[in-house]
C-alpha cells in the first residue's frame, strides 16, 4: 500500500482548517410528531462537499425511543460506526451485537450492516462514509418523512433507497 497521488501542489501549505465547536446545534433533527420529543439529532461534522469528496463524517445522536437502520448495503461507499455514548445495536452482516462506547464497526462496499437503538436510553455515535457521498440529501428526506408522519408505499421506499445507494436486505 502506498500514499495516494498528491492533491495539493503548493510549496508552503495554507491555513484551511475548519473548526466546528462541540456545542454547535445539530444540522438536522428527526422528530416524529406526537412522539417522544427526543428523536435523532444529526451533526454534519464534515460532508463530502466540504472534504472535496474524501469522506463524510456525522455525529448521530439518537433519543431513547427505538429506531435506526435495518440491514442494508451500499455499492459505492464504505460506512463506519464509532460509539461515543450509550449502547447501540450494530449489525455486521452476521449478527446483531451491543456496541458500547469505544466500539468500532467498519463495513466495506457491499457489506451488509445496520444499527438500532433499543436500549431505552440516548445513544451517540460517529458515522463515517468514504468517499464523501451526498448523504445529507438522504438524511434530510428521511427527516421530512419522519417529521410529517408521511407513509410511503413499498415502491416509494425502494425508489428512495435506490436514489441514495442503499439496498435493503430482508
Secondary structure, DSSP 8 states (H G I E B T S, - for coil): ----------SS---------TT---SEEE--TTS-S--EEEEEEE-TTTTTTS-EEEEEEE-SS-EEEEEEE-SS-EEEEEEEES-EEEE-SS-EEEE-TT-EEEE-TT--EEEEE-SSS-EEEEEEEES---HHHHHHHHHHHHHHT----HHHHHHHHHHTT-EE--
